[in-house]
Amino acid sequence: MWHRLVAPAVLLAAVVASFSTIRTRPPGSQPTTSVADPLSPAAVRARVEREWTVKADKMRRYLLPLMRRHGVDLWIVMSRENVPDPVVELFGGLGLTGWYGHRNAYLFYDKRGSDGLETTVIGTHLSQHLKTFYGAIRSYGEEGLKPHLQKYATERNPKKIAVNQSRTISMGDGLSAELKAYLLDALGPDLAARIVSSEPLLVDYVSVHTPEEDAIEAEAARATWDILKRAFSNQVITPGRTRLLDVHYWITAERKRLNFEFNFPASLDLQRFRDGKVVSLDDADDPVIERGDVLHVDFGVRQSGLVTDQQKMAYVLRDGESAPPAGLVRAFVDSVKGAELHAAEVLAGRTGIDIKTRSEAAAKAAGIDLLVYSHVQGYWVHDAGPWTVFDWPERYGVHPREVLQGGEWFSVEFRTRTAVPEWGNQLVSMQREEDAITSKTAPLRYLAGPQTELWIVK
């Protein structure tokens, strides 16, 4: 979504069968959405409960081994009303009927015995639904959180305590200044001296996924594709009448109708050839869509706590045209080739900047003007982990130097530019983005698509 910045298995199967808005489709066919009521109480309940079940299952499978890999004995996540730590969403969030408390502590402790991971939450407004994640749910009153937190940590005497403080990984920086001061005071100087950043632990945790999560992400990707395919069609667009914001709000309404959570708002723009030059307009300009326009959209949904991120291109036929001009077809073919060259370089063991450098060099050798700015995605649209962006520490932090592990969900995001003869040999941009999953041993695999031809609005 950066185009404007840079120019348990059985349960899952039962839930999908009962309420999924996405029908199973054969390979190569276009995805479709079911009109079965996605806003029925049963459907809403199924999605919420699936999210909780899948996230809790992942926590029990992977959190303790990763804590041990990083030598973390205790992970303390502090959160409060109106400034919730992003990480709380990975371990219960609001709960089915809960509310972020006045000052809560979410505690993950390695008991170093056969009992394994100890999970505790101490706070206010704690729903008993949190027992899905936490073995102990403790409320405090007038005495406040401090004595409980102090007693908990002192009794366990952890050697290394991870907290969510990070200079550059935003979702790993949820510890506010006040909560940190409160935590340090509660722990005392001896335990406080054992604090480390949770950043490497968090990056590894969000980089690993269960098969059940993979299924949800693929479902959401196919749904996103379907919404955008219909948005860029005559179902929505009447040339000469429909404006970009009309399409934006159609996408917003469709996302809500299908009961997908908010991820980020759809953004749209267009390119048109006028008076010998390429004119670019976006939804802030809100132009009427005219025949001959090249359309672009960037959008993703959130489903059961997981997100997608896609960009598509379309062409509005002029009167008398049955296909786009050959130059625009060539421009899109360049983007397809650029996607292939970039995807071939997305290999486990490489850093983001390495993937970017290799991809753009391969495209240059093939005569393609390619700029890549891909990123891992999943719990957040720009997730913790490697991004194939410029190595600018003050802007992108450590993301370009993070290593792709394999198994991450990956946004294949890039731009190509091609001179189009029919447009006065001016450069026309094709801005593309596809949802994919990486592998430790094989090339990435697309979760929907990819788009292989310029979509047509008649």
C-alpha atoms as one frame of an Amber mdcrd trajectory, in Angstrom:
protein
   0.000   0.000   0.000   2.965   2.308  -0.445   2.329   3.533  -3.990   1.838
   7.173  -3.024   4.903   7.174  -0.834   7.203   5.973  -3.526   5.493   7.385
  -7.132  -7.030 -26.107  14.915  -7.612 -27.639  11.519 -10.902 -29.439  12.202
 -12.478 -26.377  13.746 -11.264 -24.271  10.886 -12.710 -26.637   8.299 -16.067
 -26.653  10.066 -16.141 -22.880  10.329 -15.157 -22.333   6.707 -17.815 -24.777
   5.565 -20.503 -23.095   7.645 -20.006 -19.405   7.058 -17.159 -18.527   4.748
 -17.954 -15.805   2.258 -15.548 -17.358  -0.231 -16.419 -20.388  -2.315 -13.759
 -22.947  -3.198 -12.664 -22.404  -6.778 -10.633 -24.428  -9.258  -7.088 -23.261
 -10.054  -7.017 -20.434 -12.563 -10.646 -19.456 -12.176 -11.815 -16.097 -10.908
 -12.757 -15.976  -7.215 -16.345 -15.219  -6.320 -18.067 -14.210  -3.106 -21.129
 -15.900  -1.676 -24.178 -13.813  -0.961 -24.978 -15.986   2.109 -25.567 -13.499
   4.914 -22.072 -12.597   6.178 -23.626 -10.281   8.776 -25.822 -12.925  10.406
 -25.126 -13.479  14.117 -23.899 -17.004  13.338 -21.425 -15.771  10.725 -20.119
 -12.963  12.924 -19.739 -15.337  15.872 -17.915 -17.898  13.746 -15.355 -15.366
  12.535 -14.649 -13.969  15.992 -14.349 -17.381  17.614 -12.178 -18.652  14.778
  -9.782 -15.762  15.271  -9.452 -16.476  18.978  -9.030 -20.223  18.500  -6.401
 -19.853  15.812  -4.391 -17.184  17.638  -4.439 -19.146  20.925  -3.346 -22.288
  19.094  -0.418 -20.444  17.573   0.597 -19.054  20.956   0.693 -22.534  22.463
   2.654 -23.962  19.541   5.277 -21.325  19.009   5.669 -18.743  21.759   7.619
 -20.814  24.300  10.150 -22.211  21.792  10.775 -18.706  20.476  11.174 -17.253
  23.958  13.796 -19.919  24.635  15.541 -19.192  21.345  15.970 -15.609  22.446
  16.680 -16.408  26.103  13.585 -14.559  27.320  12.241 -15.797  30.659   9.405
 -13.293  30.990   7.641 -11.163  28.394   5.682  -8.306  29.917   3.150  -6.504
  27.746   1.769  -3.375  29.395  -1.384  -1.758  28.056  -4.101   0.678  29.044
  -7.331   2.275  27.910  -7.026   4.418  24.756  -3.360   3.498  24.198  -3.449
  -0.299  23.761  -0.206  -2.043  22.916  -0.490  -3.468  19.362   0.856  -6.823
  20.579  -2.209  -7.349  22.786  -4.158  -8.155  19.611  -2.003 -11.251  19.126
  -2.954 -12.576  22.571  -6.643 -11.846  23.067  -7.123  -8.175  22.404 -10.369
  -6.824  23.752 -11.869 -10.244  24.345 -15.367 -11.114  23.284 -16.916  -8.780
  25.843 -13.858  -7.091  27.274 -12.430  -3.625  27.298  -8.884  -2.383  27.580
  -8.396  -1.866  31.309  -7.104   1.113  33.192  -3.618  -0.387  33.455  -3.137
  -4.052  32.522  -0.175  -6.438  32.401  -0.121  -9.451  30.063   2.561 -11.880
  31.263   4.214 -14.783  29.457   6.645 -16.761  31.636   8.875 -19.721  30.860
   8.509 -22.035  33.855  11.559 -23.979  32.656   9.933 -27.291  33.506   7.542
 -29.744  31.966   4.654 -27.317  32.584   6.048 -24.988  29.927   4.448 -21.615
  29.296   2.654 -19.770  32.079   0.219 -17.110  30.894  -1.265 -14.513  33.234
  -3.170 -11.277  32.845  -3.510  -8.802  35.704  -5.777  -5.797  35.239  -9.276
  -4.369  35.232 -12.294  -5.091  33.029 -10.992  -8.581  32.316 -13.467 -10.791
  30.473 -13.405 -14.458  31.415 -13.281 -15.142  27.676  -9.569 -14.378  28.065
  -9.143 -17.871  29.543  -8.721 -18.949  25.915  -5.249 -17.400  26.195  -4.478
 -17.002  29.892  -4.220 -19.634  32.601  -4.675 -17.003  35.293  -6.923 -13.920
  35.128  -6.436 -11.609  38.096  -8.229  -8.370  38.834  -7.054  -5.593  41.143
  -8.889  -2.868  42.971  -7.950   0.250  44.858  -4.425  -1.048  45.502  -3.636
  -0.878  41.794  -1.497  -3.035  39.559   1.903  -2.341  41.114   1.896  -4.713
  44.134   0.578  -7.586  42.021   3.118  -7.053  39.264   5.925  -6.623  41.782
   4.977  -9.863  43.603   4.655 -11.804  40.345   8.064 -10.793  39.005   9.885
 -11.084  42.339   8.617 -14.618  42.962   9.727 -15.797  39.516  13.009 -13.883
  39.467  13.459 -13.926  35.643  16.962 -13.444  34.263  15.792 -11.693  31.091
  12.609  -9.643  30.793  11.355  -8.547  27.373   9.271  -5.403  26.973   7.817
  -3.768  23.881  10.252  -0.989  23.175  11.794  -0.634  19.733  13.291   2.274
  17.850  12.144   1.160  14.421   9.699  -1.786  14.594   6.511   0.147  15.320
   4.370  -2.767  16.497   7.194  -3.640  18.919   7.106  -0.184  20.504   3.811
  -0.272  22.387   5.231   0.525  25.807   4.309   4.129  26.530   6.570   6.442
  28.505   4.255   6.454  31.522   3.791   2.696  31.519   7.532   2.147  31.296
   8.125   4.411  34.285   5.355   2.576  36.153   6.876  -0.801  35.243  10.386
   0.174  36.304   9.058   1.402  39.625   7.103  -1.830  40.159  10.051  -4.069
  39.304  12.666  -2.207  41.278  16.240  -1.548  40.135  17.484  -5.162  40.245
  14.783  -6.624  37.993  14.597  -3.480  35.887  18.254  -3.968  34.946  17.287
  -7.255  33.257  14.970  -5.620  30.712  15.618  -6.111  26.986  13.672  -5.190
  23.881  11.155  -7.771  22.665  11.886  -6.743  19.071  13.713  -9.895  17.868
  11.234 -12.160  19.674   8.284 -10.330  18.163   9.721 -10.407  14.644  10.231
 -14.160  14.868   6.770 -14.712  16.368   4.893 -12.821  13.687   7.001 -14.488
  10.979   5.746 -17.990  11.748   2.226 -19.128  10.908   0.003 -22.136  11.424
  -1.776 -23.910   8.531  -5.048 -22.570   9.913  -3.759 -19.015   9.671  -2.522
 -19.647   6.134  -6.035 -20.741   5.173  -7.573 -17.541   6.566  -5.022 -15.357
   4.802  -5.671 -17.110   1.475  -9.424 -16.719   1.935  -9.038 -13.011   2.625
  -6.739 -12.581  -0.391  -9.272 -14.165  -2.746 -12.003 -11.945  -1.322  -9.899
  -8.830  -1.847  -9.243  -9.840  -5.457 -12.981 -10.310  -6.034 -13.924  -6.935
  -4.561 -11.364  -5.117  -6.701 -12.263  -7.046  -9.872 -15.873  -5.951  -9.498
 -14.897  -2.423  -8.509 -13.040  -2.058 -11.818 -15.953  -3.202 -13.959 -19.156
  -1.805 -15.384 -20.957  -3.130 -12.303 -19.550  -0.048 -10.593 -18.142   2.270
 -13.251 -20.074   4.152 -15.921 -17.533   6.137 -17.964 -18.303   9.812 -18.062
 -20.396   9.653 -14.923 -18.639   7.712 -12.123 -16.032   9.507 -10.029 -13.039
   7.977  -8.257 -14.622   8.573  -4.864 -17.745   6.730  -6.027 -15.556   3.672
  -6.534 -13.834   4.278  -3.203 -17.127   4.313  -1.335 -18.445   1.288  -3.254
 -15.381  -0.650  -2.046 -15.949   0.616   1.500 -19.608  -0.421   1.435 -18.786
  -3.827  -0.043 -16.122  -4.435   2.586 -18.664  -3.699   5.298 -21.422  -5.720
   3.593 -19.160  -8.755   3.527 -18.265  -8.227   7.211 -14.552  -7.606   6.720
 -12.798  -5.524   9.342 -11.088  -2.251   8.536  -7.502  -2.554   7.334  -6.790
   0.640   5.418  -9.001   2.754   3.149  -9.068   2.127  -0.558  -7.077   4.689
  -2.513  -7.568   5.261  -6.232  -5.897   7.254  -8.953  -5.804   7.435 -12.720
  -3.536   8.400 -15.573  -4.856   9.989 -18.751  -3.221  11.391 -21.855  -4.150
  14.987 -22.417  -2.548  17.757 -24.432   0.535  15.696 -25.221   1.350  14.661
 -21.673   0.329  12.170 -19.009  -1.875  13.672 -16.326  -2.186  11.904 -12.968
  -5.199  12.476 -10.727  -6.200  10.760  -7.495  -9.282  10.442  -5.321  -8.503
  13.733  -3.584  -9.050  15.357  -7.004 -12.095  13.091  -7.454 -12.200  13.294
 -11.255 -14.939  11.769 -13.360 -13.614   8.552 -14.938 -13.330   9.081 -18.667
 -12.823   6.755 -21.593  -9.125   6.175 -22.238  -8.183   6.408 -18.544  -5.777
   3.981 -16.875  -7.102   3.197 -13.396  -5.234   2.100 -10.291  -6.487   0.973
  -6.849  -4.767   0.004  -3.592  -6.842  -1.863  -0.983  -6.874  -4.732   1.500
  -9.289  -6.307   3.964  -8.853  -7.611   7.495 -10.401 -10.958   8.359 -10.113
 -12.735  11.716  -7.216 -10.444  12.582  -5.230 -11.003   9.358  -4.794  -8.498
   6.557  -4.320  -8.333   2.803  -2.806  -5.679   0.528  -3.347  -5.572  -3.238
  -3.056  -3.112  -6.126  -4.757  -3.561  -9.499  -4.754  -1.754 -12.846  -7.543
  -1.316 -15.401  -8.191   0.497 -18.669 -11.414   2.218 -19.724 -12.081   1.502
 -23.400 -12.606   4.403 -25.739 -15.588   4.348 -28.064 -14.827   1.938 -30.885
 -12.058   0.108 -28.982 -12.290  -3.583 -28.197  -8.903  -3.729 -26.450  -6.410
  -1.296 -24.927  -3.837   0.368 -27.203  -0.866  -1.878 -27.930   1.471   0.394
 -25.983  -0.570   0.061 -22.829  -0.731  -3.703 -23.299   3.064  -3.693 -23.575
   3.309  -1.584 -20.440   1.289  -4.122 -18.503   3.324  -6.998 -19.959   6.417
  -5.233 -18.612   4.789  -5.232 -15.179   4.090  -8.959 -15.459   7.726  -9.605
 -16.350   8.838  -7.299 -13.558   6.717  -9.271 -11.102   8.298 -12.524 -12.282
  11.824 -11.176 -11.930  11.118  -9.733  -8.491   9.328 -12.852  -7.199  12.273
 -15.017  -8.301  14.546 -13.079  -5.947  12.266 -13.353  -2.882  14.166 -16.211
  -1.253  14.611 -17.233   2.379  17.919 -16.154   3.860  18.074 -12.834   2.026
  17.595  -9.410   3.541  15.044  -6.968   2.225  17.639  -4.663   0.695  19.362
  -7.625  -0.967  16.087  -8.735  -2.559  15.409  -5.188  -3.744  18.879  -4.739
  -5.245  18.815  -8.116  -7.017  15.301  -7.601  -8.374  15.938  -4.174  -9.822
  19.255  -5.270 -11.335  17.594  -8.243 -13.046  14.890  -5.980 -14.437  17.396
  -3.435 -15.679  19.249  -6.188 -17.536  15.939  -7.129 -19.164  15.244  -3.517
 -20.169  12.487  -2.964 -17.616  12.208   0.128 -15.441  11.357  -1.504 -12.093
  11.130  -0.076  -8.589  10.266  -2.561  -5.817   9.000  -1.735  -2.347   7.541
  -5.021  -1.088   7.038  -6.004   2.526   5.884  -8.784   4.824   2.246  -8.540
   5.851  -0.252 -10.400   8.015  -1.206  -9.047  11.427  -0.442  -5.541  10.221
  -0.322  -4.401   6.622   3.357  -3.491   6.961   4.329  -6.267   9.352   7.423
  -6.830  11.439  10.177  -8.384   9.333  11.884  -7.625   6.014  10.799  -4.876
   3.643  12.402  -4.540   0.203  12.891  -0.810   0.506  15.814   1.611   0.560
  18.198   1.174   3.477  17.231   4.470   5.099  17.454   3.878   8.883  15.672
   7.054   9.885  12.693   6.169   7.681  12.540   2.379   7.500  14.640   1.421
  10.507  15.962  -2.143  10.477  13.285  -3.519   8.134  15.528  -3.523   5.009
  18.141  -5.523   6.941  15.747  -8.079   8.397  16.165 -11.576   6.906  13.355
 -13.403   5.137  12.816 -16.657   7.026  10.345 -18.389   4.725   6.700 -18.948
   5.575   5.890 -15.244   5.874   2.994 -13.669   4.025   4.504 -11.283   1.556
   3.233  -8.303  -0.367   4.783  -8.340  -3.860   4.673  -4.584  -4.412   6.372
  -2.676  -7.224   6.097  -0.160 -10.025   7.150  -0.387 -13.662   7.275   2.462
 -16.183   7.019   2.088 -19.927   7.017   4.595 -22.786   3.695   4.293 -24.643
   3.739   5.346 -28.328   0.020   6.085 -28.397   0.569   8.446 -25.479   3.322
  10.435 -27.131   6.001   8.031 -25.864   5.323   9.368 -22.394   6.035   7.061
 -19.435   2.990   5.237 -18.047   3.235   3.599 -14.618   1.876   0.201 -13.712
   1.651  -0.026  -9.920   1.086  -3.589  -8.815   0.748  -5.515  -5.570  -0.157
  -9.139  -4.910  -0.604 -11.246  -1.743   1.779 -14.193  -1.550   3.327 -16.671
   0.875   7.047 -17.372   0.997   8.783 -20.691   1.505  11.987 -21.854   3.158
  12.905 -23.989   0.136  10.849 -22.887  -2.878   9.716 -19.744  -4.709   6.870
 -17.712  -3.288   3.298 -18.707  -4.076   0.488 -16.262  -4.814  -2.599 -16.461
  -2.616  -4.837 -14.873  -5.269  -4.052 -14.001  -8.841  -1.671 -12.627  -9.862
  -3.174 -10.157 -12.303  -1.797 -11.133 -15.705  -3.613  -8.674 -17.963  -4.977
  -5.173 -17.808  -8.561  -5.336 -16.605 -11.119  -3.731 -18.916 -13.962  -1.323
 -18.205 -16.230  -1.051 -21.218
